[in-house]
Amino acid sequence: MPALEEPLKKTLGPATAKVMAEHLDLHTVGDLLHHYPRRYAERGELTTLFDLPLDEHVTVVAQVATARVLKFNGGRGQRLEVTITDGSGQLQLVFFGRGIHKPHKDLLPGTRAMFAGKVSAFNRKLQLAHPAYQLLRGGSGPEAEDAVESWAGALIPIYPATAKLESWKIAKAVDAVLPSAQDAVDPLPPSLRQGRGLVALPEALLKIHRPHAKADVAAAKDRLKWDEAFVLQVALARRRFAETQLPAAPRRPTADGLLDAFDAKLPFTLTDGQQRVSKEIFDDLATEHPMHRLLQGEVGSGKTMVALRAMLAVVDAGGQAAMLAPTEVLAQQHHRSVTEMMGELAEGGMLGGSEHATKVVLLTGSMGAAARRQALLDLATAEAGIVIGTHALIEDKVQFHDLGLVVVDEQHRFGVEQRDALRSKGKQPPHLLVMTATPIPRTVAMTVFGDLETSVLDQLPAGRSPIASHVVPAADKPHFLARAWERVREEVENGHQAYVVCPRIGDDLDDKSAKKKSAEDEAEKRPPLAVVEVAEQLTAGPLKGLRVEVLHGRMAPEDKDAVMRAFAAGEVDVLVATTVIEVGVNVPNATAMVIMDADRFGVSQLHQLRGRVGRGSAPGLCLLVSEMPEASPARARLGAVAATLDGFELSRIDLEQRREGDVLGQAQSGVRSSLRVLAVIDDEEIIAEAREEAVRIVSADPELTRLPALRTALDALLDKDREEYLDKG
C-alpha cells in the first residue's frame, strides 16, 4: 500500500485516528498531509523587557527572579505569579488553575528561558498570561544563542481544529506522518512544473507544514495552488470532453413554426445581446451532443425571454422543454409571464388557440389532485410542449413524451442531484441551459461551472429605467425614514406601486431561532423587522389609507398566488414581503422598494431585490434602511450597493467578504472540500492558465494514459462522490 494511503490509526493509534475521522474527516496519511495550516503565528522579534508594546505578541529571553503561588476566591482558586528579568526591566507572568503545575515545577528562580505571549496590563503592570515557554539549558554560549534565534524566529503552524482536537495536537500528528511526504505522487507533468519554477510536491508539503521562513510558505502555496487548480481543471476538461461524445437529438426550429409565430408577435425588438446569446444557444441545440450552457445576466436583462425562445425552438423540433424554478412563487410567476408573452400560442388544444400553439402547464407540489393528474397526462402524451415547475418536476411519477431541453433557473438554489434527476427523464440526454441572475466572476465560473459554456447578457432591454439607490440611516437620522415613507406614498399617488422587504416573517410565525424583542429593543424605537409587524405599523401610520398586503413563504400557495396576482393587476399599492420576491417577480408598475434592516442581507441579494423595481418605463427607487452606525462595515457594504448598478462589480465585493465555501456553494461540496489553498476570487491567473493546460493535455490524452501520476492524483482528489458530481455536469 502506498505510504499516503496508510490509515492514520497505524501511525497515530486508534483513539487519535477516530477523533480525526469523526471531526475533521481525515482518514489516511495523505488526508492529514493535505490538512494545511490555516495561518502561522509568529513568536515575534526578541524584545527587551524595557520597552514591551501593549497588546502585541512578543518573545523575550529572561531569567526567573521569583515564583509564588497565591490563593484567591476564599482559597478555592490559585494562580502562579512568576517575575522574570533580563537586566533591562522586569515582567510578570501569570498562570491559573490546573495550568500552574508544570510551570511551577519548571520555572524555578535562576532558570533561563524564552517566553512568548501577548502583552496585557493588569493593575497598571504589564504581564503575559499563560505564555508559551522553552527552557534554555547549558548557559549562554553560541549554541544557546542559536537556539534563541531559531525558536524566536520560527513560524508556528495553526491548523483548522475542533474542540476535540486542538491545533497543537494536530501539529504533533503531522510531525509523525511528515516523513511520508517524500512518497507523495507528483500530479504535475514535469514540463509544466519546471516551466513555472514550482517546487516538487514533497518539498511543498514539508514547507507548508514546517516552514523556516515566510518564503517557504509562499513557495509551498504557489505549488499547492497549482495542484488544486490543475487537477480540478483536468477533471472538468475530461467532463467536457466526455459530453462531446454523448448522443443527443438535434433540435432545430421549424421554419414558419412556433418560434417564428412568437417572434412575429413580439411588441419590441430583442437587444443585440439577446440575439447574440440566442444564436449561441440555437447553434448548440442543433448539434448531436447535449448543450451545456450557463446563461448569466444582469437583473432584468431578459434571460427569461432568451430561455423561452430556446424552449419554443425545441417544441418546434418535436421535443418538450422543462423549466425548473426554486420556489412556487417564482414557478407561478414564470408560468404567468410565459403564457402572457405567448398569448394564443400557449393555448394548444384549446378553442381559440393558434395553429402553431402548444400547451404550457404548471406543476408544483401544492397543486390539487385533479390539476396535477391533468398536467402529468399532458406531459406524457406530448399535449404540453412546455412545463414550468418546482422540485415536483423531479418526482418519479413525472414522465415526458420526449424531453429535449431542461432550463434551470437560479442554479445556486439547486443541488447537482436535483438537476441530474430531471435530466435523466429524457430518452437521450436533453440539452441543458442553466440561468443565474447572480453575476459570477470569471474565476468562479471557470471553477464551479467549469463544465458549462458561458453566455453573458450584459445590457438591459430598451425601455428599462435606471434605479436610484440610497442608504437611509434610521438610527442617525430618524427623519430620513419618515421621508422614505413619504416617497412611497408619492409613488403610489402617481399611479405606481411599491415593495417593502423585511428579513423575517413575524415572531409568531418565525422559526425557533428568531429572537424575541427585548425591552431594550422596544426602547430603541428601531423599526420593526418582521413582515407582519411592519405591515400593521404602516397601515396604522405612515401608509394609512393605502392598500397594503403581506407575502411570505409560510402562506398557503393559493394565498401567495392570489396576493401576487392582485399586486400584478394593480389592486395592491404596497406589498410587504420577505425575500420570496427576490428573483423572477415581474411587475413593471412597481417603482419603489424599501428594504428594512438592509445590512442583514448580502450584497448580491440586495442587488437581486433591487432588480424588482425599474422594470417599466418609470424610474425605480430603492431605499436601504439600516440601524448600523455610519463607520461600520455593514454600512460600507450598503454604500457600495447604492453606488453602482453593475452586478459584476457588486459580486466581486460580495465574494471578497465571504468565505471560500460560500463562494462555491453547498451544491458544489465536492469542489469546495478539494480547495484548501486556492482562492477562487484572487487566483484568477492560475485558474485560467490551469484550464488552458488541462484542455491541452486532455485533448491529446483523454484517459491520461501517458500521465499515470496525474490520474492517481485525480482519483485521490476526486473521491467517488466528487466523481459523481462531475459526471452529473
N, C-alpha and C positions, 0 to 999 in steps of 0.2 A: 504493500500500500504506500503511495507517495506520502512523504512526510507531512505535507499540508492537509492531507485528508485524514490524518490520525484523529480519533475522537479526543476531546480535551480531557476526558476522565483518565486517560492513560498517563497524561503528563501532570495534570493538576489534582487528580484524585476525584472520586465520585461526588463528594459534597460540593466543592467549588464548581465543578462542571455542571452540576444540577442547577445551581443558582444562575450560572452564566446562560444556560439554555433557557431557563424559565423567564428570566428578567431581561436578558439582552439578546436573546435569540442567537447565541453563539454556541456552535456545536463542535467545530473542528479547529485544529491549529490554524488553518488558513483563515477561518472566520475571525479568530482573535487577532491575527496579524493584520487583518484589514479593518479592525476596530481602531481607528486612528484617534490620537489625542484631539480633543475639541479645541484646546488652546494650550499655551505654555506659560507657566508662572515664572517670573524671574525673581531670584532671591535678592536681586538688587546689587548695586555697587557697594563695595565696602565703605562703611560710613563711620566717621568718628562720633563718639557719644557727645561731643561738644556741640555739634550743630545738626541734630536729628530733625528731619522735616516731619511735621504732624500729618497723619492720615496717609503716609506713604509706606510701601513695603521696603524694608531695609535689611541688609545683612551686616552684622557687626561681629568683630572678634574681640573678646574681652575675657577678663578673669573674674571668677566668682569672689565677691568680698564677703557677703553674709547670706545666710539662708535660714528662714524660720517658718514654722507652721503656726498659723493663727486660727483660732476658732471664732465662729460667729453664729448668729441665729440661735442663741441660747445653747451653744455647744453642738448643735446638730450639723452645722456646716463647717468646713475647714478649707483654708487656702494656703498655698505655699508662696511666700514672697522671697524673691532672690534679688539681691543687689549686685550688679556687675560693674566693673570699671575697666577702662582702657588707658588710664593715665590722663585723658583729656576731660573726663567727666564721669558721671555715674548714671545708671539707668536701672529701673525696677522691672523685674519680670514677675508675672503672677500666673499661678496655675490653680485651678479649682477642683473640688470634689475628688472623684476617683482618679482624675488625671494627675494627681500630685505624687503618686507613689514612685514612679520611675525617675522623674526629675529630682525628687528628694534624695534618692539614692545616688544619682549621677552628679548632681551639681553641688559638690561639697566646696567649702571655701578653699581657694587656691587653684581650683580646676580651671583650665583654659579651654574655651570652646567658641564655635561660631554659632550665632543666633540669627534666625530670620523670622520676621513677622511684620505686622502693620503697627506703626506708631500711633498710640492713642494717648489721651490725657485723662488722669483721674486725680481729683483733689489738687489740681494745678500742677501735677507732676507727670512727666512723660513715662509711658510704660509700654511693654509688649505683653499682650495677654496670650497665653499658651503658645509661645514661639516654637518653631521647629529648631532643633539644635543638633550639632555634631561635635562630639568631644575631639579635641586636638591633643594627641598624646605625643610624647617624645620631644618636648621642649620647643625650641624656637628655630632650629636650623633651616637650611634651604628647602628640605623636603616638606617641613611643616608649612613654609610659605607657599610652596607649590600647591599643597593640599587646600590651603585657604583660597587661593586664586581660582582653582578649578571648581571647588564646591560653590563658591560665591557666584561664579560666572555661569554655572550650568543652568540650562532651561529645564524646568520641572514639567513633565507632561501631565496635563489634566484631562482625564478621559471622560467620555459620556458615561455616567454612572447611575446607580439606583440606590435607594435607601438600603437595599440588601447587600450592595456591593460597592464600596467606596472606591474612589479613583485610585488611591494608593494600593489597594488590593489588586485592582486590575493591572496596575503598573508592575506589581510583583509577578503576576501571572504572565504578563508579556515577557518579562525577563526570562521566564522558564522556557518559553517557546521561541524566543528570538533567534537562537542558533538555526532553527529550521528555515529561516528566511533565505538561507543560502540555496535551498532546494526549490525556491519559487520559480514556476514556469513563466518565462517572459513572453507575453502575448504580442508585443510589438515586433513586427518584422525588423531585422537588424538594420536594413537600409533606412527605414523610417526613423528608428531611434538614433542612429548615428548622424543622419542628415539634420536632425534637430538638436543634436548635442545633449540628449537626455541620458541620465544615469541609468544603469541597469536596475532591474526590479529588486533584486536582493539588496543592493546598496540603498535604494529608495526606502525600502522597508526599515532598514537599520537607522537611516537618518530621520525618518518621520517619528520613530518611537524613542530614539536616544540621540537627539541632536547635540552636538558640542557648541554650535553657534546658530544664529538665525539664518545664515547662508545655507546650512544643512537642511533646515525646514523648507526653505524656498526651493532648493534643488529637488527635494523629495516631492513636494507638492506639484511642481512643474511636471514631473514624470508621472505621478499617480493621476493627475487630472487627464493626461493623455490616455492612460489606460481606460479610465471610465468613459471618456468621450468616444474613444475609438471603438472599444468593444461594443458599446451601445449602438453606435452608428453602423457598425458591421451587422449587428442583429437586425436593425431597421432596413439596411440596404438589402439584406437577404430576404426580408419580408416583402419589400417592394419588388424584388426580382421574382419571387415566388408568385406574387399576384399577377405578374405579366404572363405566367404560364397557365393560369386558371382560365377555364372557358366561361364565357358569358354571352347572353343573347344580345346582339347589336340592337339598339333601339333608336331608329331614325324616324323623325316626324314625317307624316304623310303630307304631300303637297295638297293644299286646299282642305286640310283636315281640321282637327280641333284646335291646334296651336295657331294656325293661320286665322281661323274664325275668331279666336280670342284676341290676337294682336290687332285685328281689323276693328274691333270694338273698343280698344283702349282709348280713353279720352286724353291721353298725354303721350309724349314721346319718351321712350326709355333713355336713360342717361348713357353717355359713352361707356361708363364703367359697367353698367348693367348689360349693355350689348357685348362688351369685350368678355365679361365673365360668362355670359350665356353661351358665347361661341366656344369658350374653353370646355364648358360642360357638355355641349352638344357634340363636340369632337370626341370627348371621352365616351359618351353614350353610344357613339357609332362604332366603337371598336368591339372586338370579340373577347375582350378581357374586362373584368369589373372595374368601373371607375372607383377611385378612392380619392375624394376631393374634400378639402376643408374650405368652406366659404366664410371668411370673416369680414365683417363690415361694421362701419360706424352705426350707432343707434340711429334708426330711421333712414338708412342708406338704400333700402329697397331690397333686402335679401329675400323677403317672402315672395316678392314678385318674380325674382330670378328662379327661386325654388319651384314656384307654381308653374312657370313656363317649362321647366325641366320635367315636372310631373305630367304636364299636358303632352309633351313630346313622347313620353313613354306610353301614355294611353293611346296616342295616335298609332304607335307601333304595335298595338295589340296587348300591351302589358298593363300592370297595375302599379300604383305608387302609394307608399305609406309614409305619413309624416308623424314622427314620434315627438310629443311635446311633454315637458316635465311636470306640468300642473293641469288640473281640469280647467281652471280659468283660462289658461293660455290655449289649451286644445279647443275650447269653445270659441275663444276669440279668433283663432286661426280658421276654424270651420266657418264662422260667421263672415270673416273678411274674404275668404276664398269664394264662398258661394255668392257673396255680393259682387265681387270682381267678375265672376264668370257669368252671373245672370242666368239667362235661359240655357246657357251651355252646361250648367250644373243640374239640369232637370231631366237627365236621361231617363227614358221610360215614362215620363210624366206628360200630362196634357200641357201643351204649350212649350214643351222642350224643343230645343233646336235639333236639326237632323244630325249634327255632329256631337250632340250632348252626351255627357256621361253622368253618372250619379256620384255625388260627393257625400260620404257618410261619416258620422262621428261615432267613436267608440271609446267610452270611458267606464271606469269601474262602477260608477253610481247610477248608470242608466237603468231604466225599468226593464223587466224581463222581455216584454213584447218588442220594444225598440231594439234591444240587444240581439234578439233572435233574428229580426229582420236585417240588421246590419251584418251579422255573420253570414246570413244567406246571400245577401248582395255581394259579399266578398267572394264566397265560394263559387258563385255562379258567374262572376265577372260582370254582374249588373252594375256594380260600383267600380269605377276606374280609380278613384282616389279615396283613401281613408285617412282621417286625421284622428289621433287618439293619444292616450296616455299609456302607462305601463300595461293597461288592459290589452293592448295590441300583442303583447308578448306571450299571453297565455296559450296553453296547448290547444284550446278549443278554436282558436282563430286560424282559419285555413284560407289561403289565397288561391285563386284560379291560376294566376301567373304573375307573381310579384317580380317587378322589373327594377324598381328604384326604392331605396329607403332614404328618407330625409330625416336627419336627427337634428332637432332644434335645441340650442343651448347644450352642447356636448358635455360641458363640465358637470351637468346635473345627473348624467347617467354613468353607470358602471360599464366597463367593457363587456361584461357578461350579458347585460341587457341589450346592448347594441347588437351583439352577436346572435342572441336568441331570435331577434326579429329578422336578421339577415338569413338565418337558417330556414326560413319559411319559403324561400324561392326554390323553383325546380332546379335552377342553376344559381350560382352566387349572383345576387342582384347588385346593381350599381349602388354606390353609397355616396351621399352628399351630407357632410356634417356642417352645421351652421353655428356660428357663435357671434354674439354682438359684443363680446368682451375682447377688445383688441389684444392680440397676442404678440409680444416682441418676437423678432425673428429667431432668437436663440431658443425660446420656449417652443415655438412652432417646430423647429428642427429636432427638438428632443422629445417633447410629449406627443406631438403629432407627426413624428418623423416618417411614418408610413403613409402619409397623405400628401398629395399635391396641394398647393395652397393657391387660392384665388382671393383677392382683396378688393372690396368695394370701398373706395375712399372719397366718394363725392356724394352729396345729398341730392335727391331728386329736385327738379325745378319746382318752385312754389313753397319749399320748406323755408321756415323763417329762423333767424338766429335766436338763441336763448340767452337772455341776460341772467347772470347768476350773482347773488350777493350773500355774504355772511351776515346773519342777524345776531349780534352779541346780546342775548337776552339778559345775561347777568350784569354786564357792564352798563347796558343802555336799554332798560325795560321799555322805553317809549318806542324803540325800534320794532319790538314785537307787536305793539299796538298798531304801528304803521303798516306792518305786514298784513294784519287782518283787514285794514282799510284797503290795501291794494287788492286783496282777494275780492272784497265787496265791489270795488271799482270794475274789476274784470267781469264779474257777474252782471253788473249793471250795464256793461257794454255788450251783453249778449253771449258772454263766454262762460266757461266752467273751470273748476279748479280741483286739484288733489291736495289733501293733507296727509302726509305719511308719518306713521308712528312706529317705533321699534317693537312694540308689543301690543297684545290684544286688549288685556284688562286683567286686573287682579283676580277676578272670579273665574276667568277663562284660561289664564295662563298656566303653564306647567309649574310643577312644584318648585322649580329653581327660581321662579320670578320673585323678586324681593318685595315684600310689603312695605308700604310707605311708613316711615317712622315720623314721630312728632317733629324731629329736626327737619325732615323733608318738607313737611307742611309749612313749617316756619320760614323756609327758604323762599316760599312763593314761586317756586320753579314751575314752569308749565307742565301739566300732566303729560306723561309719556305714553299712555295707552290709548288705543283707538276708541274704546267705549267711553272713557272719561273725557277725552278731548272732544269727541262729538257732542257729549252732553254740555260741556262747558261752552263750546262755540255756539250751539243752538240757543243757549240761555244768555249768551253775552255778545261778543263782537259780531257774530254772524246771524244774530236773531232775525227771523223772518225769511231767511234763505232756506232752500230745500237741501237739507244735509242728510246723507245716508252713510252707513258704515259697510266695509267689506273686509273680511279676514278669512283665514284658512279654516277656522273651526265652524263656519257656517255650512248649512246643508247645501249640496251642489246646486239644487234648483233655486235656492235663495240667492246664492252667489251669481248665478246666471241672470236671474231677474234684476238684480241690482245693476249688473254690468249693462244689460240691455237698456234699462231705464236711463243710465248715465249716457250711453251711446246715443240714445234718442233725444237727449237734451232735457229729460224730465227731472234730472237731479242737478243742482247747482254745484254742490261741493261733495266730493267723495272722500271720506276719512278712511284710510286703508293701511294695511301692513304692506310689506314688500311683495304681496301677492300680485301687485300690479307692476312688478319690476320689469318684466320682459313681455314684449308682444302686444300689450294692450294698446289699441289704436283708436283714439277719439280726437280727431283733428280740431274739434271746437274747444278742447281743454287747453288753456293758455297759461295757467299759473299752477305752481306747485310749492307748498310749504313743507319742508322736511324737519320734523321735530327731533331734537337731540341728534342732529346730523352727524355729530362726532362719533356716534355709536355704529355708523355704517362704514364699510370700506370704500376706498376711492372709486374702484370700478363699479361698485353697487350704486354709489351716488350718481355716477355718470349714466348708468342704466336707467335709474329712476328719473333723472332729469330728461332723458330722451322721450318720456311720455308726453311732454308738452312741446309746443313749437312745431307740431306735425301738420299744421294747416298754413293758411296764408298770413295769419296774425302772429306777431312776435310772441315768443314764450318768455316766461319769468320763473326763475327758480330761487327760492329763498331758503338758505341753510341756517336753521335756528340752532344755536349752541349756548350751553351754560358754561363752557370751559373758558378759563382765563386766556387773555389775548396772547400771552407768551408761551402757551402750552403747545406741544407737538400736534395735538388734535386740531387746534385752530389753524396751525400752519398747513395741515393737510386739507382742511376746508378751504383755506385761501387758495391752495393750488387748484382745487376743483373749480372754484369761482373764476380763476384767472384764465382758464383755457377750455375750449370745447374739443380739443384734439385728444381723442381716446387713446391713441398710441402713446402720447406723452404721459397721459394720466396712468396708463397701465404700467409704464416704467416706474413712475413714482410709487405706485401701489406695490409693485413687486419688490422694490428696494426696501420697503418697510416690513416685508413679511418673511417668514421662514421659508427655506427651500422646499420643505414638504408641502406647504400651502400652494406654492407656485405650481408644483407638479400635480396636485390634486389627488383626492382619495382614489379616484378610479384608476390612477396610474401607479398603484402601490409598488408593483414590481420595479418600475423605473426608479421611483423615489428611493427605495431602500438600496439601490445599487449605486447611488450617487453620494459619496462621502466628502470628497474634496472639490469636486467640480461644482462651480457656482454657475447655474444656468443663466443668470442675469449678467454676470460680469465676464464670463469666459467665452464670449461670442466668437472670438478669433479661433480659439482652439476647437470649438464645436464645428465651425464652418470648415476648417482645414481637415478635421477628423472625418467629416461627412464626405469630403472630396476623396480622401484616401480610401475610405470604406467603399465608395462606389467603384473606384478604380480596381480595387482588389477583388470585390465580389463579381464584377463584370467579367474579370479574367478567370476567376476560380470560385464559382458559387458555393461549392461544397467545402472550400478551404482545404482541399486535399494536400496542397503544397505548403500549408501553414498549420501543421498539427498543434503547435503550441497555442496559436490563436483559437483554434477550435476547442481545445481543452479549456482555455480561459473563458470562452463563450459559454460552454456547458456549466462551468463553475459559477459564473456570474449570473447567468440566467437559469435559475433552477426551474423545475417543472412548471410552477405557477407562472413564472415570468415568461417562459416559452409560450405557454397558452395565451398569455396576454398579447404577445407579439403576433402569434398565429391568428388571433381573432381580428387583428387590424382595427 
